[in-house]
Amino acid sequence: PPPWTEAFDPTSGLPYYYNPITKASVWERPTAPTPDPSSEANRTNAERATKRALPRCVACSVWGLHVVRPSGYCGHCASALGLPHDEVVETPV
């Protein structure tokens, strides 16, 4: 797998593998790295669709239910911008 390249040992004629980034060489063929299950690329379509459907703060992009005020700003950004307190969306108990 990239960035590994196959080369041949001039003495034995056997193949080895060289990584030009790390300068490492190994006899065994390297395997592709295992994908990180928590990475964005591996999230399910349903998780990504849910995230897109939730309101997002127009200033800092934080998202979630009961996080973004009707003005489009989260509580932190609304306070920083001096927006009125009455725009706070109360979370049902």
Backbone as a chain_set.jsonl record, in Angstrom:
{"seq": "PPPWTEAFDPTSGLPYYYNPITKASVWERPTAPTPDPSSEANRTNAERATKRALPRCVACSVWGLHVVRPSGYCGHCASALGLPHDEVVETPV", "coords": {"N": [[0.832, -1.21, 0.0], [0.363, 2.352, -0.537], [2.57, 4.531, 1.189], [4.475, 2.65, 0.527], [7.046, 0.926, -1.292], [8.045, -1.703, -3.469], [11.101, -3.411, -3.558], [14.164, -5.086, -4.544], [16.464, -7.126, -2.862], [19.863, -6.926, -3.537], [21.734, -8.922, -2.908], [20.416, -11.319, -2.027], [18.271, -11.429, -3.73], [15.701, -11.392, -2.907], [12.429, -9.969, -2.336], [11.848, -6.785, -0.766], [10.349, -4.202, 1.221], [9.992, -0.711, 1.099], [9.591, 2.357, 2.797], [9.446, 5.548, 1.823], [8.839, 7.822, 3.278], [9.072, 7.334, 6.061], [11.492, 6.123, 6.008], [11.77, 3.473, 6.548], [12.408, -0.034, 6.172], [11.194, -3.242, 5.362], [10.871, -6.826, 5.433], [8.514, -8.272, 5.231], [5.471, -7.95, 3.404], [3.826, -4.895, 3.742], [0.65, -4.164, 5.264], [-2.407, -2.485, 4.438], [-3.304, 0.413, 6.33], [-5.504, 0.103, 9.133], [-8.747, 1.391, 8.979], [-9.866, 4.156, 10.95], [-12.544, 3.758, 13.036], [-13.916, 5.864, 14.167], [-13.62, 8.01, 12.543], [-14.717, 10.685, 10.394], [-15.121, 9.881, 7.765], [-15.963, 7.271, 8.016], [-18.405, 7.28, 9.216], [-21.892, 6.515, 9.385], [-24.334, 6.98, 6.783], [-26.748, 7.766, 7.88], [-26.006, 8.967, 10.331], [-24.569, 11.182, 9.369], [-26.605, 12.48, 7.944], [-28.376, 13.11, 10.018], [-26.818, 14.89, 11.493], [-26.565, 16.968, 9.624], [-29.202, 17.819, 9.535], [-29.736, 19.02, 11.967], [-29.968, 22.156, 13.749], [-27.491, 24.697, 13.185], [-25.005, 26.801, 14.545], [-24.518, 30.034, 13.257], [-22.164, 31.395, 13.6], [-20.082, 29.875, 14.919], [-20.475, 27.265, 14.141], [-21.261, 25.193, 15.861], [-23.528, 22.554, 16.674], [-26.822, 21.193, 17.262], [-29.775, 20.045, 19.005], [-31.683, 22.352, 20.889], [-29.504, 23.964, 21.305], [-28.885, 25.953, 19.513], [-30.082, 29.197, 19.142], [-33.169, 30.945, 18.175], [-32.211, 33.086, 16.693], [-30.15, 32.051, 15.282], [-27.704, 31.763, 16.424], [-25.523, 30.137, 18.801], [-25.709, 29.827, 22.424], [-23.289, 30.757, 23.565], [-22.082, 32.34, 21.495], [-24.173, 34.143, 21.086], [-24.221, 35.496, 23.553], [-21.669, 36.641, 23.466], [-22.041, 38.364, 21.371], [-23.848, 40.06, 22.421], [-26.619, 39.646, 22.221], [-30.166, 39.751, 22.976], [-31.351, 38.323, 26.083], [-33.818, 37.064, 26.002], [-33.937, 35.473, 23.789], [-33.181, 32.933, 24.323], [-33.621, 29.5, 24.015], [-35.599, 27.452, 25.8], [-34.935, 24.339, 27.319], [-36.944, 21.494, 27.404], [-37.893, 19.745, 30.392]], "CA": [[0.0, 0.0, 0.0], [1.133, 3.593, -0.517], [3.639, 4.938, 0.278], [5.481, 1.594, 0.45], [7.438, 0.459, -2.622], [8.738, -2.982, -3.46], [12.452, -3.422, -4.141], [14.778, -6.415, -4.419], [17.773, -7.153, -2.235], [20.822, -7.364, -4.562], [22.471, -10.114, -2.492], [19.563, -12.512, -1.986], [17.255, -11.39, -4.784], [14.373, -11.42, -2.29], [11.776, -8.659, -2.291], [11.627, -6.097, 0.503], [9.452, -3.053, 1.049], [10.617, 0.51, 1.6], [8.705, 3.504, 2.984], [10.3, 6.725, 1.668], [8.489, 8.853, 4.259], [9.661, 6.984, 7.362], [12.806, 5.517, 5.725], [11.758, 2.107, 7.083], [12.364, -1.131, 5.214], [10.742, -4.486, 5.995], [10.822, -7.981, 4.531], [7.116, -8.682, 5.052], [4.667, -6.954, 2.688], [2.972, -4.155, 4.684], [-0.785, -4.158, 4.988], [-3.015, -1.152, 4.474], [-3.7, 0.756, 7.693], [-6.895, -0.136, 9.496], [-9.44, 2.667, 9.108], [-10.335, 4.563, 12.271], [-14.007, 3.718, 12.988], [-14.523, 7.102, 14.636], [-13.375, 9.101, 11.601], [-15.89, 11.195, 9.663], [-15.309, 9.1, 6.548], [-16.57, 5.985, 8.32], [-19.726, 7.411, 9.836], [-22.969, 6.055, 8.514], [-25.099, 8.03, 6.124], [-27.784, 8.235, 8.809], [-25.379, 9.901, 11.275], [-24.268, 12.424, 8.66], [-27.869, 13.144, 7.63], [-28.889, 13.671, 11.267], [-25.986, 16.049, 11.823], [-26.911, 18.049, 8.701], [-30.56, 18.267, 9.78], [-29.807, 19.781, 13.206], [-29.585, 23.562, 13.582], [-26.06, 24.974, 13.33], [-24.705, 28.201, 14.853], [-23.962, 30.701, 12.079], [-20.858, 31.964, 13.922], [-19.032, 28.905, 15.257], [-20.863, 25.975, 13.554], [-21.698, 24.178, 16.808], [-24.85, 22.133, 16.26], [-27.563, 20.326, 18.159], [-31.088, 20.48, 19.48], [-31.685, 23.213, 22.077], [-28.209, 24.616, 21.416], [-28.915, 27.135, 18.66], [-31.236, 30.069, 19.396], [-33.892, 31.331, 16.951], [-31.406, 34.043, 15.935], [-29.163, 31.311, 14.515], [-26.463, 31.717, 17.194], [-25.529, 29.357, 20.033], [-25.708, 30.669, 23.609], [-21.996, 31.413, 23.744], [-21.908, 33.392, 20.496], [-25.2, 35.156, 21.339], [-23.74, 36.303, 24.682], [-20.516, 37.407, 23.008], [-22.53, 39.415, 20.477], [-24.761, 40.917, 23.172], [-28.023, 39.464, 21.836], [-31.053, 39.74, 24.146], [-31.512, 37.06, 26.815], [-35.112, 36.435, 25.705], [-33.845, 34.572, 22.643], [-32.75, 31.61, 24.782], [-34.63, 28.448, 23.833], [-35.613, 26.62, 27.004], [-34.936, 22.896, 27.103], [-37.97, 20.841, 28.232], [-37.357, 18.85, 31.419]], "C": [[0.868, 1.262, 0.0], [1.444, 4.004, 0.913], [4.719, 3.882, 0.096], [5.773, 1.238, -1.008], [8.199, -0.848, -2.478], [10.098, -2.818, -4.149], [13.022, -4.82, -3.945], [16.182, -6.272, -3.847], [18.792, -7.675, -3.25], [21.586, -8.647, -4.199], [21.619, -11.371, -2.593], [18.563, -12.571, -3.134], [15.834, -11.384, -4.239], [13.764, -10.016, -2.258], [11.756, -8.102, -0.862], [10.818, -4.846, 0.195], [10.031, -1.854, 1.782], [9.588, 1.627, 1.667], [9.562, 4.763, 2.902], [9.995, 7.844, 2.668], [9.175, 8.581, 5.591], [11.072, 6.421, 7.231], [12.918, 4.097, 6.279], [11.788, 1.107, 5.929], [12.034, -2.409, 5.977], [10.727, -5.602, 4.953], [9.388, -8.391, 4.227], [6.344, -7.574, 4.341], [3.754, -6.234, 3.686], [1.494, -4.254, 4.281], [-1.28, -2.719, 5.049], [-3.414, -0.844, 5.907], [-5.181, 0.51, 7.923], [-7.597, 1.197, 9.652], [-9.922, 2.914, 10.525], [-11.86, 4.611, 12.25], [-14.653, 5.013, 13.457], [-14.339, 8.253, 13.652], [-14.653, 9.457, 10.844], [-16.178, 10.349, 8.434], [-16.026, 7.787, 6.811], [-17.919, 6.084, 9.009], [-20.796, 6.985, 8.853], [-23.675, 7.236, 7.883], [-26.162, 8.594, 7.049], [-27.207, 9.232, 9.807], [-25.092, 11.235, 10.601], [-25.542, 13.186, 8.334], [-28.462, 13.788, 8.874], [-28.115, 14.928, 11.626], [-26.342, 17.229, 10.921], [-28.28, 18.627, 9.007], [-30.681, 19.12, 11.044], [-29.392, 21.225, 12.972], [-28.117, 23.772, 13.918], [-25.865, 26.468, 13.58], [-24.037, 28.846, 13.638], [-22.573, 31.268, 12.342], [-19.784, 30.903, 14.124], [-19.319, 27.499, 14.751], [-21.16, 24.873, 14.55], [-23.126, 23.797, 16.414], [-25.511, 21.295, 17.337], [-28.906, 20.912, 18.541], [-30.92, 21.29, 20.75], [-30.33, 23.875, 22.321], [-28.236, 25.951, 20.67], [-30.216, 27.904, 18.901], [-31.945, 30.405, 18.089], [-33.106, 32.325, 16.084], [-30.388, 33.351, 15.033], [-27.828, 31.178, 15.221], [-26.619, 30.806, 18.402], [-25.489, 30.321, 21.211], [-24.41, 31.416, 23.808], [-21.833, 32.583, 22.773], [-22.931, 34.505, 20.695], [-24.772, 36.069, 22.487], [-22.584, 37.196, 24.24], [-20.936, 38.57, 22.114], [-23.517, 40.361, 21.165], [-26.218, 40.804, 22.744], [-28.897, 39.368, 23.079], [-31.212, 38.341, 24.744], [-32.801, 36.337, 26.431], [-35.062, 35.525, 24.479], [-33.376, 33.183, 23.037], [-33.904, 30.625, 24.609], [-34.534, 27.537, 25.049], [-35.683, 25.153, 26.624], [-35.996, 22.268, 27.992], [-37.332, 19.857, 29.203], [-38.036, 17.518, 31.339]], "O": [[1.996, 1.232, 0.492], [0.594, 3.819, 1.783], [5.784, 4.187, -0.442], [4.876, 1.244, -1.852], [8.905, -1.069, -1.494], [10.211, -2.167, -5.188], [12.425, -5.645, -3.254], [16.973, -5.431, -4.275], [18.607, -8.77, -3.78], [22.033, -9.373, -5.086], [22.043, -12.37, -3.173], [18.064, -13.645, -3.471], [14.872, -11.373, -5.006], [14.475, -9.015, -2.166], [11.659, -8.849, 0.112], [10.632, -4.485, -0.967], [10.493, -1.957, 2.919], [8.812, 1.831, 0.733], [10.336, 5.03, 3.821], [10.83, 8.725, 2.873], [9.783, 9.474, 6.181], [11.771, 6.26, 8.232], [14.02, 3.578, 6.458], [11.26, 1.371, 4.849], [12.524, -2.634, 7.084], [10.587, -5.354, 3.755], [9.076, -8.806, 3.111], [6.534, -6.394, 4.637], [2.989, -6.884, 4.399], [1.16, -4.406, 3.106], [-0.64, -1.851, 5.643], [-3.824, -1.748, 6.635], [-6.003, 0.687, 7.025], [-7.109, 2.062, 10.38], [-10.339, 1.985, 11.218], [-12.43, 5.423, 11.521], [-15.828, 5.244, 13.175], [-14.84, 9.352, 13.888], [-15.547, 8.628, 10.68], [-17.338, 10.121, 8.092], [-16.646, 7.24, 5.899], [-18.514, 5.062, 9.35], [-20.621, 7.086, 7.639], [-23.616, 8.356, 8.392], [-26.445, 9.791, 7.003], [-27.846, 10.242, 10.105], [-25.338, 12.294, 11.178], [-25.567, 14.413, 8.434], [-28.996, 14.895, 8.8], [-28.71, 15.928, 12.026], [-26.417, 18.364, 11.39], [-28.509, 19.812, 8.767], [-31.645, 19.875, 11.178], [-28.565, 21.502, 12.103], [-27.568, 23.123, 14.807], [-26.479, 27.3, 12.914], [-23.108, 28.283, 13.059], [-21.863, 31.595, 11.391], [-18.693, 31.013, 13.566], [-18.48, 26.614, 14.916], [-21.304, 23.718, 14.15], [-23.858, 24.628, 15.876], [-24.841, 20.753, 18.216], [-29.141, 22.114, 18.417], [-30.098, 20.948, 21.6], [-30.047, 24.303, 23.44], [-27.683, 26.948, 21.135], [-31.306, 27.333, 18.868], [-31.394, 30.18, 17.011], [-33.319, 32.393, 14.873], [-29.826, 33.972, 14.131], [-26.909, 30.554, 14.692], [-27.706, 30.702, 18.969], [-25.257, 31.515, 21.019], [-24.421, 32.589, 24.182], [-21.486, 33.69, 23.185], [-22.614, 35.678, 20.501], [-24.942, 37.285, 22.404], [-22.53, 38.372, 24.601], [-20.291, 39.618, 22.091], [-23.965, 41.341, 20.571], [-26.978, 41.762, 22.887], [-28.42, 38.945, 24.133], [-31.211, 37.332, 24.039], [-32.867, 35.112, 26.528], [-36.055, 34.869, 24.164], [-33.188, 32.331, 22.168], [-35.031, 30.901, 25.018], [-33.496, 26.922, 25.29], [-36.412, 24.775, 25.706], [-35.975, 22.472, 29.206], [-36.341, 19.207, 28.87], [-37.727, 16.62, 32.121]]}, "num_chains": 1, "name": "protein.A"}
